Amino acid sequence: MKARRVDPVLAAVVAAGGVLRFWGLGGQSLWYDEWMTSEAAARGTLPELARHVAHREGTPPLYFGLVWMWVRLFGDSDVALRSISALVGVATVPVAYAIVRTLGGGRTVARVAALLVAVNPMLVWYAQEARAYSLVAFLGALSFLAFARIWSAGGRLAVERRPDLVAWALLSALVVAVHYFALFLVVVEGVALLVRWPGEWRSLLLAAVPSAVVLALLAPVAATQHSHETNRRWIAGFSLDTRLGEAGRSSLVGPSSPDGRLWIAVAAVVALAALLALVAVAAPAATRSLSSSPSPAAAALAGGVGAAALVLPVVLAATGVEDVVLGRYLVASLVPLAVAVAMGLFAAGPRWLGGAGVALVTVVSLSVVVAVQRDPDLQRPDWRQVAAVDEAGDADRALVVNVGGIIARPLLRYLDDARAMAGGETARVDEIDVLYVSPTSRPCDFLVGRACGFLFLGSPPPEPLASQLTLVERIELPQFAIERYRAEDGPLRVSRDDLVAADQRSGALVLVPAD
């Protein structure tokens, strides 16, 4: 049997996707959510990991268990923690190609779909983050690929399509075990199959068993997570309109765009793809650009499934059932939607028009990815640099974050032998560093690990301590500024209440040398 030849263009696109995802993988510090992953996975036993996930996370434990095993093989460096996301991010690229081919598209359209996934700034961003979202996108894409194989082959589910149905059932269960929101994609796929094969509901019901088992096993964890209101309250603090707008922009140009208007260009291409697909539906024989182009029905299937999986959680939120909608939670739908755009661009009209749309999206996407790598204002908070400044020299220092102390806790990872002060404790210090955020003109995204999204409203030490200190220097960093105070009459023994004003203590973080 002759081996199938690898498409050289696909190989090049996959390689490019790998370069984008591994470029600067450890260059940025871990932000708070990633630090939570490192705390869960790098420390303690599996039972301790399970307790952490149940009480401090809002997603299922499978990803954290995978990272727990990973760090015991490869260490817990920033690169090691993020490498799982980067690897599955690269693997997602050829899955998009396979989906198009399965749905009847030619190699040109399949290559375009792979390219859109390879350069998508949102997928690149989360492929460089030690959280579950890149894995969710990958498994969601595999689930849709199995669904597409069932859909395209026809025949009876219980006979001709049994292997694909089993694959879909297992992959669907797996992606739900990684993130609860993936259930919406699985439900839409299942309903679509039921509509097409209403007489085979028993086979589909059997295929739903693995996901049902996973949900039953996760129910106690989910109930415990849901009981902790703080896991949800911060999300509801942003209006649903704000979060939906962020989700739309992030899917087009990522969560860290250098210009707040770039998403408009990509949105125009998405609209063009939808328009061309509609034109092909109206007059397919006269307008299809290539004999190998996918049918508009295939584009509608991918787009419909992806869009419906987005609409369901929004409906639940809008009706008051449950509102925890975030852009990154919806990432399982991103690959089916990218496939729909690729197919729509070549469904009708001249070939150059679709090519122009692909070129525009590629240029915008690459410009965003490159900008994030080069501009500190677009990156996660640089705790590593703050720690290096605070540790320089021989002085014993207290580092004070007056506001936003919780999300500054990754400093504990980068400060050697530091501890967070609790109320009533004291420490002997020679100097006091107060952290401020540097102003920026970049558009802020308050829902992700962007440096400009954190308002560290640093303020000088309060009285009576202030009268014993002298401001000796202000150190300017790309993202932050540090004001350094020195005790006038030698080392002081101070408490947390001495260092932070009364109205700021609930959200403050004070780090001092460990005893």
C-alpha positions as CSV (number, residue, x, y, z in Angstrom):
1,M,0.0,0.0,0.0
2,K,1.4,3.3,-1.1
3,A,2.1,5.8,1.8
4,R,0.1,9.1,1.5
5,R,2.4,12.0,0.7
6,V,2.6,14.8,3.2
7,D,1.4,18.1,1.7
8,P,4.6,20.3,1.7
9,V,2.7,23.5,2.1
10,L,0.9,22.1,5.2
11,A,4.3,21.1,6.6
12,A,5.5,24.6,6.1
13,V,2.4,26.1,7.7
14,V,2.8,23.8,10.7
15,A,6.4,24.7,11.0
16,A,5.5,28.4,11.0
17,G,2.8,27.8,13.6
18,G,5.5,26.1,15.7
19,V,7.9,29.0,15.4
20,L,5.1,31.5,16.5
21,R,4.2,29.4,19.5
22,F,7.7,28.6,20.7
23,W,9.2,32.0,20.0
24,G,9.8,33.7,23.4
25,L,7.9,30.9,25.2
26,G,9.7,31.7,28.5
27,G,10.3,35.3,27.8
28,Q,7.3,36.6,29.8
29,S,6.8,36.0,33.5
30,L,3.9,33.9,34.6
31,W,0.8,35.9,35.4
32,Y,-1.5,35.1,38.3
33,D,-3.5,32.3,36.6
34,E,-0.4,30.6,35.4
35,W,1.2,31.0,38.9
36,M,-1.9,29.2,40.2
37,T,-1.1,26.3,37.8
38,S,2.5,26.2,39.0
39,E,1.4,26.2,42.6
40,A,-1.1,23.4,41.9
41,A,1.1,21.2,39.7
42,A,4.6,21.7,41.1
43,R,3.9,21.3,44.8
44,G,2.5,18.6,46.8
45,T,0.7,15.3,46.2
46,L,-2.2,14.4,43.9
47,P,-4.7,14.7,46.8
48,E,-3.4,18.2,47.5
49,L,-3.7,19.0,43.8
50,A,-7.4,17.8,43.9
51,R,-8.1,20.0,46.9
52,H,-6.5,23.0,45.1
53,V,-8.6,22.5,42.0
54,A,-11.8,22.1,44.0
55,H,-11.3,25.1,46.1
56,R,-9.2,27.6,44.0
57,E,-10.0,26.8,40.4
58,G,-13.1,26.9,38.2
59,T,-12.2,24.2,35.7
60,P,-12.0,20.4,35.8
61,P,-8.9,18.7,37.2
62,L,-7.7,16.8,34.1
63,Y,-5.4,19.6,32.7
64,F,-3.8,20.1,36.2
65,G,-3.2,16.4,36.6
66,L,-1.5,16.4,33.2
67,V,0.8,19.3,34.2
68,W,1.5,17.6,37.6
69,M,2.9,14.6,35.7
70,W,4.6,16.8,33.1
71,V,6.6,18.9,35.6
72,R,7.9,15.7,37.3
73,L,9.4,14.7,34.0
74,F,10.6,18.1,32.6
75,G,10.7,20.4,35.7
76,D,8.6,23.5,36.6
77,S,10.4,26.2,34.7
78,D,8.3,28.8,32.9
79,V,9.1,27.1,29.6
80,A,8.3,23.6,30.9
81,L,5.0,24.7,32.3
82,R,3.9,26.3,29.0
83,S,5.3,23.7,26.7
84,I,2.2,21.5,26.9
85,S,0.1,24.4,25.6
86,A,2.7,25.1,22.8
87,L,2.9,21.5,21.7
88,V,-0.9,21.0,21.4
89,G,-1.2,24.5,19.8
90,V,1.1,23.3,17.0
91,A,-0.8,20.0,16.7
92,T,-4.1,22.0,16.2
93,V,-2.9,23.4,12.9
94,P,-3.0,20.1,10.8
95,V,-6.4,19.3,12.4
96,A,-7.9,22.3,10.7
97,Y,-6.5,21.1,7.4
98,A,-8.0,17.6,8.0
99,I,-11.4,19.1,8.8
100,V,-11.6,20.9,5.5
101,R,-10.5,17.8,3.6
102,T,-13.1,15.7,5.4
103,L,-15.8,18.1,4.5
104,G,-15.0,17.9,0.8
105,G,-12.7,20.9,0.4
106,G,-9.6,20.9,-1.8
107,R,-6.0,21.3,-0.7
108,T,-6.0,25.1,-1.3
109,V,-8.8,25.7,1.1
110,A,-7.4,23.2,3.6
111,R,-4.1,25.0,3.5
112,V,-5.9,28.3,4.1
113,A,-7.7,26.9,7.1
114,A,-4.4,25.6,8.6
115,L,-2.8,29.0,8.0
116,L,-5.6,30.9,9.7
117,V,-5.2,28.6,12.8
118,A,-1.4,28.9,12.7
119,V,-1.3,32.7,12.8
120,N,-4.4,33.4,14.9
121,P,-3.2,35.7,17.7
122,M,-5.6,34.2,20.3
123,L,-4.5,30.7,19.6
124,V,-0.8,31.8,19.7
125,W,-1.4,33.7,23.0
126,Y,-2.9,30.7,24.8
127,A,-0.4,28.4,23.3
128,Q,2.1,30.4,25.4
129,E,0.2,30.2,28.6
130,A,0.2,27.5,31.3
131,R,-3.5,27.1,31.3
132,A,-5.9,24.7,29.7
133,Y,-7.2,26.8,26.8
134,S,-4.8,25.6,24.1
135,L,-5.6,22.0,25.0
136,V,-9.3,22.8,24.9
137,A,-8.9,24.3,21.3
138,F,-7.0,21.2,20.2
139,L,-9.4,18.6,21.7
140,G,-12.4,20.7,20.5
141,A,-11.0,20.6,17.0
142,L,-10.5,16.8,17.2
143,S,-14.0,16.4,18.4
144,F,-15.3,18.4,15.4
145,L,-13.1,16.4,13.0
146,A,-14.7,13.2,14.2
147,F,-18.1,14.8,13.9
148,A,-17.2,15.9,10.3
149,R,-16.1,12.4,9.4
150,I,-19.5,11.0,10.6
151,W,-21.4,13.8,8.8
152,S,-19.5,13.5,5.5
153,A,-19.5,9.7,5.1
154,G,-23.2,9.2,5.5
155,G,-24.5,5.7,5.9
156,R,-25.9,4.2,9.1
157,L,-24.2,5.3,12.3
158,A,-24.4,1.9,14.0
159,V,-22.7,0.2,11.0
160,E,-20.6,2.2,8.6
161,R,-19.8,5.0,11.0
162,R,-19.3,3.1,14.2
163,P,-15.5,3.7,14.6
164,D,-15.9,7.5,13.9
165,L,-18.9,7.6,16.4
166,V,-16.7,5.9,19.0
167,A,-13.9,8.4,18.4
168,W,-16.3,11.3,18.6
169,A,-17.8,10.0,21.9
170,L,-14.3,9.6,23.5
171,L,-12.9,12.9,22.2
172,S,-16.1,14.7,23.4
173,A,-15.7,13.2,26.8
174,L,-12.1,14.2,26.9
175,V,-12.6,17.8,26.0
176,V,-15.4,18.2,28.5
177,A,-13.0,16.8,31.2
178,V,-10.6,19.7,30.4
179,H,-13.2,22.5,30.4
180,Y,-16.8,22.7,31.3
181,F,-17.6,25.1,28.5
182,A,-16.6,22.5,25.9
183,L,-19.9,20.8,26.7
184,F,-21.6,23.4,24.5
185,L,-19.7,22.4,21.4
186,V,-20.4,18.7,22.2
187,V,-24.1,19.3,22.7
188,V,-24.4,21.2,19.4
189,E,-22.6,18.4,17.5
190,G,-24.8,15.8,19.1
191,V,-28.0,17.7,18.3
192,A,-26.8,18.1,14.7
193,L,-26.2,14.4,14.4
194,L,-29.6,13.6,15.9
195,V,-31.3,15.9,13.4
196,R,-29.6,14.2,10.5
197,W,-30.2,10.7,11.8
198,P,-33.3,10.9,14.0
199,G,-33.9,7.2,13.6
200,E,-30.6,6.3,15.2
201,W,-31.1,8.0,18.5
202,R,-30.1,4.9,20.4
203,S,-26.6,4.9,18.8
204,L,-26.3,8.6,19.6
205,L,-27.5,8.1,23.1
206,L,-24.9,5.4,23.6
207,A,-22.2,7.8,22.2
208,A,-23.2,10.4,24.8
209,V,-22.5,7.9,27.7
210,P,-18.7,8.8,28.0
211,S,-19.5,12.5,28.3
212,A,-22.3,11.8,30.8
213,V,-19.9,9.6,32.9
214,V,-17.3,12.4,32.9
215,L,-19.9,15.0,34.0
216,A,-21.1,12.7,36.7
217,L,-17.6,12.2,38.0
218,L,-17.0,15.9,37.8
219,A,-20.2,16.9,39.6
220,P,-18.8,17.0,43.1
221,V,-15.8,19.0,42.0
222,A,-18.1,21.4,40.0
223,A,-20.4,21.8,43.0
224,T,-17.6,22.7,45.3
225,Q,-16.1,25.2,42.8
226,H,-19.6,26.7,42.3
227,S,-20.0,27.2,46.0
228,H,-17.1,29.5,46.1
229,E,-18.7,32.7,45.0
230,T,-15.4,34.5,44.4
231,N,-14.8,32.2,41.5
232,R,-17.7,33.8,39.7
233,R,-18.1,37.2,41.3
234,W,-15.1,38.8,39.5
235,I,-16.5,37.8,36.1
236,A,-19.9,39.2,36.8
237,G,-18.2,42.5,37.8
238,F,-17.8,43.1,34.1
239,S,-21.0,43.6,32.1
240,L,-22.0,40.8,29.7
241,D,-21.7,43.3,26.8
242,T,-18.2,44.1,27.8
243,R,-17.2,40.5,28.0
244,L,-18.8,39.6,24.7
245,G,-17.0,42.5,23.0
246,E,-13.8,41.3,24.4
247,A,-14.5,37.8,23.3
248,G,-15.2,38.9,19.7
249,R,-12.1,41.1,19.4
250,S,-9.9,38.4,21.0
251,S,-11.0,35.8,18.6
252,L,-10.1,38.0,15.7
253,V,-6.8,39.7,16.9
254,G,-6.0,38.1,20.2
255,P,-6.4,39.5,23.7
256,S,-3.4,41.8,23.4
257,S,-3.7,43.9,20.3
258,P,-1.4,46.9,19.7
259,D,-4.3,48.9,18.2
260,G,-7.9,48.8,19.2
261,R,-9.1,49.1,15.6
262,L,-7.2,46.1,14.0
263,W,-10.1,43.7,14.7
264,I,-12.2,45.7,12.2
265,A,-10.1,44.5,9.3
266,V,-10.3,40.9,10.3
267,A,-14.1,41.2,11.0
268,A,-14.5,42.6,7.5
269,V,-12.9,39.4,6.1
270,V,-15.1,37.2,8.2
271,A,-18.1,39.1,6.9
272,L,-16.8,38.7,3.3
273,A,-16.6,34.9,3.9
274,A,-20.1,34.8,5.1
275,L,-21.3,36.9,2.2
276,L,-19.6,34.7,-0.4
277,A,-21.0,31.5,1.2
278,L,-24.5,33.1,1.0
279,V,-23.9,33.9,-2.7
280,A,-22.9,30.4,-3.3
281,V,-26.0,29.1,-1.7
282,A,-28.1,31.3,-4.0
283,A,-26.4,30.5,-7.2
284,P,-23.8,27.7,-6.7
285,A,-23.4,26.6,-10.2
286,A,-22.6,30.1,-11.5
287,T,-20.5,31.4,-8.7
288,R,-18.3,28.7,-7.2
289,S,-14.7,29.7,-7.9
290,L,-13.1,26.2,-8.1
291,S,-14.4,22.8,-8.8
292,S,-12.5,21.6,-5.7
293,S,-14.1,24.3,-3.5
294,P,-16.1,23.0,-0.6
295,S,-19.9,23.3,-0.8
296,P,-21.5,26.2,0.9
297,A,-23.3,23.6,3.0
298,A,-20.0,22.5,4.4
299,A,-19.1,26.1,5.3
300,A,-22.5,26.6,6.9
301,L,-22.1,23.4,8.9
302,A,-18.7,24.4,10.4
303,G,-19.9,28.0,11.0
304,G,-23.2,26.9,12.3
305,V,-21.8,24.4,14.8
306,G,-19.2,26.9,16.0
307,A,-21.6,29.8,16.3
308,A,-24.3,27.8,18.1
309,A,-21.7,26.6,20.7
310,L,-21.1,30.3,21.3
311,V,-24.7,31.3,21.5
312,L,-25.8,28.7,24.1
313,P,-23.7,30.0,27.0
314,V,-24.7,33.6,26.1
315,V,-28.4,32.6,26.2
316,L,-27.9,31.1,29.6
317,A,-26.1,34.2,30.8
318,A,-28.7,36.6,29.3
319,T,-31.6,34.7,30.9
320,G,-30.0,34.7,34.3
321,V,-29.4,30.9,34.5
322,E,-25.6,31.2,34.9
323,D,-23.3,33.9,33.8
324,V,-19.6,33.1,33.7
325,V,-19.0,33.9,30.0
326,L,-15.4,34.8,29.1
327,G,-13.8,34.9,25.7
328,R,-11.1,32.3,26.6
329,Y,-13.8,29.9,27.9
330,L,-15.2,29.8,24.3
331,V,-12.0,28.8,22.6
332,A,-13.3,25.3,21.7
333,S,-15.3,26.9,18.9
334,L,-12.5,28.8,17.4
335,V,-11.1,26.1,15.0
336,P,-14.5,25.2,13.5
337,L,-15.2,29.0,12.9
338,A,-11.7,29.4,11.3
339,V,-12.6,26.5,9.0
340,A,-15.9,28.1,8.1
341,V,-14.1,31.3,7.2
342,A,-11.6,29.5,5.0
343,M,-14.3,27.6,3.2
344,G,-16.5,30.7,2.8
345,L,-13.8,32.8,1.2
346,F,-13.5,30.3,-1.6
347,A,-17.2,29.3,-1.9
348,A,-18.0,31.8,-4.6
349,G,-16.6,34.8,-6.5
350,P,-13.1,35.2,-8.1
351,R,-10.3,33.3,-6.5
352,W,-8.2,36.5,-6.0
353,L,-10.9,37.9,-3.7
354,G,-10.6,35.0,-1.2
355,G,-6.8,35.2,-1.5
356,A,-6.9,38.9,-0.7
357,G,-8.9,38.2,2.4
358,V,-6.5,35.5,3.6
359,A,-3.5,37.8,2.9
360,L,-5.1,40.6,5.0
361,V,-5.9,38.3,7.9
362,T,-2.4,36.9,7.8
363,V,-0.7,40.3,7.8
364,V,-2.8,41.6,10.6
365,S,-2.4,38.4,12.7
366,L,1.4,38.3,12.2
367,S,1.7,42.0,13.1
368,V,-0.1,41.4,16.3
369,V,2.0,38.4,17.3
370,V,5.2,40.2,16.5
371,A,4.1,43.3,18.4
372,V,3.3,41.2,21.5
373,Q,6.8,39.7,21.5
374,R,8.5,43.1,21.1
375,D,6.3,45.5,23.2
376,P,6.3,45.1,27.0
377,D,3.0,47.0,27.2
378,L,1.3,44.1,25.4
379,Q,2.8,41.4,27.5
380,R,1.9,39.7,30.8
381,P,3.2,41.5,34.0
382,D,7.0,41.3,34.2
383,W,7.3,40.1,37.8
384,R,10.7,38.7,37.0
385,Q,12.1,42.2,36.3
386,V,10.4,43.6,39.4
387,A,12.0,40.9,41.5
388,A,15.4,41.4,40.1
389,V,15.3,45.1,41.0
390,D,14.0,44.5,44.5
391,E,16.7,41.9,45.2
392,A,19.6,43.9,43.9
393,G,22.1,44.9,46.5
394,D,22.6,43.8,50.1
395,A,19.7,45.7,51.8
396,D,16.8,43.9,53.4
397,R,13.7,45.3,51.7
398,A,10.0,45.2,52.0
399,L,8.2,45.2,48.6
400,V,4.7,46.8,48.9
401,V,1.9,46.4,46.4
402,N,-0.9,48.6,47.8
403,V,-3.7,47.6,45.4
404,G,-4.1,44.4,43.5
405,G,-2.0,42.3,45.8
406,I,-3.7,39.0,44.9
407,I,-2.7,39.2,41.3
408,A,0.8,40.2,42.2
409,R,1.5,37.0,44.1
410,P,3.6,35.5,41.2
411,L,6.3,37.7,42.7
412,L,6.7,34.9,45.3
413,R,8.0,32.7,42.4
414,Y,10.7,35.1,41.3
415,L,11.8,36.5,44.7
416,D,14.2,34.2,46.4
417,D,13.5,33.6,50.1
418,A,10.6,36.0,50.3
419,R,7.4,35.6,52.3
420,A,4.1,37.4,52.3
421,M,3.5,39.3,55.6
422,A,0.3,38.5,57.5
423,G,-1.4,40.8,59.9
424,G,0.4,41.1,63.2
425,E,3.8,39.9,61.8
426,T,6.8,42.1,61.8
427,A,10.1,42.2,59.8
428,R,13.4,44.1,60.0
429,V,14.0,46.1,56.9
430,D,16.5,48.7,55.7
431,E,14.5,49.9,52.7
432,I,11.0,49.8,51.4
433,D,10.0,49.5,47.7
434,V,6.6,50.6,46.6
435,L,5.3,49.3,43.3
436,Y,3.5,51.6,40.8
437,V,2.1,50.8,37.3
438,S,3.6,52.8,34.5
439,P,1.1,54.7,32.2
440,T,0.5,53.3,28.7
441,S,-1.4,54.3,25.7
442,R,-2.0,50.7,24.6
443,P,-5.6,49.4,24.7
444,C,-6.1,47.5,27.9
445,D,-7.8,44.1,28.4
446,F,-8.8,43.7,32.0
447,L,-9.8,40.1,31.6
448,V,-6.4,38.5,30.7
449,G,-2.9,38.7,31.9
450,R,-2.1,42.1,30.4
451,A,0.3,44.3,32.3
452,C,-1.7,47.5,31.5
453,G,-4.9,45.9,32.8
454,F,-3.6,45.9,36.4
455,L,-4.0,49.1,38.3
456,F,-1.3,49.0,41.0
457,L,-2.2,52.4,42.5
458,G,1.0,52.6,44.6
459,S,1.1,55.2,47.3
460,P,3.8,56.3,49.8
461,P,4.0,54.6,53.2
462,P,1.6,56.2,55.7
463,E,2.3,58.1,58.8
464,P,3.9,57.7,61.3
465,L,6.3,55.5,59.3
466,A,6.6,58.0,56.5
467,S,8.4,60.5,58.8
468,Q,11.1,58.0,59.4
469,L,11.8,57.4,55.7
470,T,13.5,59.2,52.9
471,L,12.7,58.7,49.2
472,V,16.1,57.9,47.7
473,E,15.2,56.9,44.1
474,R,12.5,56.1,41.6
475,I,13.4,53.2,39.3
476,E,11.5,53.2,36.0
477,L,10.8,49.8,34.3
478,P,8.9,49.2,31.0
479,Q,5.7,48.2,32.8
480,F,6.2,49.4,36.4
481,A,8.0,52.0,38.5
482,I,9.5,51.4,42.0
483,E,9.9,54.1,44.5
484,R,12.6,53.2,47.1
485,Y,12.5,54.6,50.6
486,R,15.3,54.3,53.1
487,A,15.1,54.4,56.9
488,E,16.9,57.5,58.1
489,D,18.2,56.1,61.4
490,G,19.0,52.6,60.4
491,P,17.0,49.4,60.1
492,L,13.3,49.4,61.3
493,R,11.1,46.7,62.5
494,V,7.7,47.2,60.8
495,S,4.4,45.4,60.5
496,R,2.1,45.2,57.5
497,D,-0.2,47.8,59.0
498,D,2.8,50.2,59.3
499,L,3.5,49.9,55.6
500,V,0.0,50.1,54.1
501,A,-2.7,52.7,54.7
502,A,-5.8,51.4,56.5
503,D,-8.1,51.8,53.4
504,Q,-5.8,49.7,51.2
505,R,-4.9,46.8,53.5
506,S,-7.6,44.4,52.3
507,G,-6.0,44.2,48.8
508,A,-2.4,44.8,49.7
509,L,0.6,42.4,49.4
510,V,3.8,43.0,51.4
511,L,6.8,40.8,50.7
512,V,9.7,40.7,53.0
513,P,12.8,38.5,53.3
514,A,12.1,35.1,54.9
515,D,13.5,34.7,58.4
